[in-house]
Amino acid sequence: MDGSERTGSDVRGRWIKQAVALLEGIAATQLDAIAGASAICADAIGSGGLVHLFGTGHSRIPVEEMFPRYGSYPGFNPIVELSMTFHTQITGANGQRQAMYIERVEGLADQILANFSFGEHDAMIIYSSSGSTAVPIEMAMGARTLGLPVIAVTSVAHSSATASGHSSGTRLMDHADIVIDLGTPPGDSLIEIEGPETRVGPGSTAANIAITNEIKVQTAALLAARGALPPVLTASAVVGSERSAELFDAAYAEHSRRLANVLAKSEGP
C-alpha cells in the first residue's frame, strides 16, 4: 500500500478503508517489535521503574493515550512540553510557527532531561512521525547516554524521505533499541483528492493509538502474569462508583510514588 488513493468525486469511506489497511499492515509486520517493546516496558514497570513517554507536535496524542485514561495504569510517565504541543492557538502568541521552530532547536532536549534522575530500570518511548526534528532525536540520544533502552515509534518511509533536522544527519530511528514503524507514507495523509498538494486525512494518529494500546495491553498481560500489574483506572460503569474512586486514588498514588523518585535531584539546577 502506497498510502494514497486518487478518489474522484465520492470519497465516502475511503479514509476508513485506508486506515483499516494501515492497521492491518501494522498487525502483519510490527507485532514482533511491539512484543519486544512490551517486554522492555514490563521489565521497567515490574522492577519499580517508569517508562517515560515523549512526543512533540501531534505526537503528544499517543503519550496521553497511554496514561492517564480509563483502561490504563501507572508505570508510564508522560513527558510533553506545552511549547511544542499546544495547537489550538494557530497564529499569534503560542502559535504554530513558534512551536515548529522550538522542536528544531538543538540542546533543548538536554534541558528537558535535566529535570529527571532516571532510575536504573527506566525506559523511554519516543513518538515522532517524521523522526527528523532535533528535539525527539536528541531525547533519544540523551536517554541512551543515560542508559535507558529507547523505543522509537516513527514512520520509516516518511523519515527516510525527509532530510534530517539535526546537525548529526541522523534520525530518531538511528538512536533506538527498538523501532516500531507506523507504516504511514511520506507526508502522512492517506487520500489524494486532485494531486499531491491535496492529499488529506493523516494516518499517523490512528497508527500511533493502535500501537500504543497494543503495547499497553501486552505489557499489562506480562505484568499480570508476574503478579505485578498496578491498579488500573476503571470506570464506575464497570466496577461501581466507590471501587472506581478507590482505583483512581490507588493509581495516582502509585504514579506519584514512582515519579517522586525520578524527580528527586541531589544537585542544584
C-alpha positions in Angstrom: 0.0 0.0 0.0 1.5 3.3 -1.0 -0.8 5.2 1.4 -2.6 7.4 -1.1 -5.6 6.9 -3.4 -6.9 9.1 -6.2 -10.5 9.3 -5.3 -12.8 11.0 -7.9 -15.9 12.7 -6.6 -17.1 10.2 -4.0 -14.7 9.8 -1.0 -17.1 8.3 1.4 -15.4 5.6 3.4 -12.1 5.9 1.5 -10.1 7.1 4.5 -11.6 4.5 6.8 -10.7 1.7 4.3 -7.1 3.1 4.1 -6.9 3.4 7.8 -8.0 -0.2 8.3 -5.4 -1.3 5.7 -2.8 0.6 7.6 -3.7 -1.1 10.9 -3.7 -4.5 9.1 -0.2 -3.7 7.9 0.9 -2.9 11.4 -0.6 -6.2 12.6 1.2 -8.1 9.9 4.6 -6.5 10.2 5.1 -4.9 13.6 3.9 -7.3 16.3 7.4 -8.7 17.0 8.7 -5.2 17.5 5.7 -4.3 19.7 6.3 -7.5 21.7 9.9 -6.5 22.3 8.8 -3.1 23.4 6.2 -4.5 25.7 8.8 -6.8 27.3 11.0 -3.7 28.0 8.0 -1.9 29.5 7.1 -4.8 31.7 10.6 -5.2 32.9 10.8 -1.5 33.8 7.4 -1.3 35.5 7.7 -4.7 37.2 11.0 -3.6 38.6 9.5 -0.5 40.1 10.7 1.9 37.4 9.0 4.0 34.8 8.5 4.0 31.1 8.9 7.7 30.1 6.9 8.8 27.0 7.9 11.8 24.9 6.4 13.4 21.8 6.3 16.8 20.1 3.5 18.2 17.9 0.6 15.8 17.4 2.8 13.0 18.7 1.6 14.3 22.1 -1.7 12.3 21.4 -0.3 8.8 21.9 1.6 10.0 25.0 -1.8 10.9 26.6 -3.4 7.8 25.3 -1.0 5.6 27.3 -1.6 7.2 30.7 -3.7 8.5 32.3 -7.1 7.4 31.0 -9.6 4.6 31.6 -8.1 1.3 30.9 -4.6 2.4 31.7 -2.3 2.0 34.7 0.7 3.7 36.4 4.2 2.9 35.3 4.1 5.2 32.3 5.3 8.8 32.7 4.1 11.3 30.1 6.6 14.0 29.3 5.3 16.7 27.0 6.3 20.4 26.6 3.4 22.8 26.1 5.7 25.0 23.9 5.8 22.2 21.3 2.4 20.6 21.8 -0.2 23.4 22.1 -2.1 23.6 18.9 -5.3 25.5 19.4 -3.7 28.9 19.0 -2.7 28.7 15.4 -1.3 32.2 15.0 -0.3 35.0 17.4 1.1 34.2 20.8 1.8 30.4 21.3 1.2 29.9 17.5 2.4 27.1 15.3 5.3 29.0 13.8 6.9 29.1 17.3 6.0 25.5 18.2 7.5 24.2 14.9 10.6 26.4 15.4 11.2 25.2 19.0 11.1 21.5 18.2 14.0 22.1 15.8 16.3 23.7 18.5 19.3 21.6 19.3 20.2 21.5 23.0 16.6 21.7 24.3 16.3 18.0 24.9 19.2 18.1 27.3 17.4 20.8 29.3 14.3 18.6 29.5 16.2 15.5 30.5 18.0 17.5 33.2 14.7 17.7 35.2 14.8 14.0 35.9 17.0 11.5 37.8 16.2 8.4 35.8 16.3 5.1 37.6 18.3 2.0 36.6 15.1 0.2 35.5 13.6 3.1 33.5 12.9 3.1 29.7 11.9 5.6 27.1 9.3 5.6 24.3 9.7 8.5 21.8 6.9 9.2 19.3 7.7 11.2 16.1 6.0 10.5 12.8 8.8 12.3 10.8 11.6 11.2 13.2 13.7 14.0 11.7 13.3 17.0 14.1 16.1 17.9 16.6 14.3 17.6 19.9 13.0 14.0 19.5 16.3 12.9 18.1 18.3 14.4 21.0 15.8 13.0 23.5 16.7 9.5 22.2 20.4 10.3 22.1 20.3 11.6 25.7 18.2 8.8 27.0 20.6 6.2 25.6 23.6 8.1 27.0 21.8 7.8 30.4 21.5 4.0 29.9 17.8 3.9 29.1 16.5 1.5 26.4 14.8 3.6 23.8 11.8 2.6 21.8 11.0 4.8 18.7 7.6 4.9 17.2 8.0 6.5 13.8 7.2 6.3 10.1 10.2 4.7 8.4 9.0 5.8 4.9 8.4 9.4 5.9 11.6 9.6 7.9 13.7 8.1 5.1 12.2 10.6 2.6 12.8 13.6 4.9 16.2 15.4 5.5 17.4 15.2 9.0 16.9 18.3 11.0 19.8 17.5 13.3 23.4 18.5 12.7 24.5 14.9 13.1 22.4 14.0 10.0 20.8 11.2 11.9 17.1 10.4 12.5 15.2 9.2 15.5 15.3 5.6 14.3 19.1 5.7 14.3 19.1 6.0 18.1 16.6 3.4 19.1 16.9 -0.1 20.5 13.6 -1.0 19.0 11.9 0.8 16.1 8.1 0.4 15.6 7.1 1.5 12.1 3.8 3.5 11.8 3.6 2.4 8.2 2.4 5.8 7.1 3.5 7.3 3.8 5.7 10.3 3.2 3.5 13.3 4.1 1.3 11.1 6.3 -2.0 11.8 4.6 -3.8 8.8 3.1 -6.2 10.2 0.5 -5.3 12.2 -2.7 -8.1 14.4 -3.9 -6.7 16.1 -7.0 -2.9 15.8 -6.8 0.0 15.8 -4.3 -1.0 19.2 -3.0 -4.4 18.0 -1.9 -3.5 14.8 0.0 -5.7 14.8 3.1 -6.5 12.6 6.1 -3.3 11.9 8.1 -2.9 8.3 9.2 -0.3 8.6 11.9 -2.6 9.3 14.8 -4.7 6.1 14.1 -1.5 4.1 13.8 0.1 5.6 16.9 -3.0 4.9 19.0 -3.2 1.3 17.8 0.4 0.7 18.6 0.2 2.4 22.0 -2.8 0.3 23.1 -1.2 -2.8 21.8 1.9 -2.0 24.0 -0.4 -1.2 26.9 -2.3 -4.5 26.6 0.7 -6.7 26.1 2.6 -5.0 28.9 -0.4 -5.5 31.2 -0.6 -9.2 30.4 3.1 -9.6 31.2 2.8 -7.8 34.4 -0.3 -9.7 35.5 1.5 -13.0 34.8 4.1 -11.8 37.3 1.5 -10.6 39.8 2.9 -7.0 39.3 0.1 -5.2 37.4 -0.5 -1.8 39.1 -4.1 -0.6 39.8 -6.0 0.0 36.5 -8.1 3.2 36.1 -11.6 1.7 35.7 -14.9 3.4 35.1 -17.7 3.4 37.5 -19.9 1.8 34.8 -17.8 -1.3 35.1 -17.0 -1.6 38.9 -19.3 0.9 40.6 -18.5 4.4 41.7 -16.9 3.5 45.1 -14.5 1.0 43.6 -13.7 3.2 40.7 -12.7 6.0 43.1 -10.6 3.6 45.0 -8.8 2.5 41.9 -8.2 6.1 40.8 -6.7 7.1 44.2 -4.5 4.0 44.2 -3.3 4.5 40.6 -2.5 8.2 41.2 -0.7 7.4 44.5 1.4 4.8 42.7 2.2 7.2 39.9 3.2 9.8 42.5 5.4 7.4 44.4 7.3 6.3 41.3 7.6 9.9 39.9 8.9 11.2 43.2 12.0 9.0 42.9 12.7 10.3 39.4 12.2 14.0 40.3 14.4 13.8 43.3 17.6 15.6 42.4 20.7 15.6 44.6 22.3 18.5 42.8 21.1 22.1 42.0 19.9 23.3 38.6 
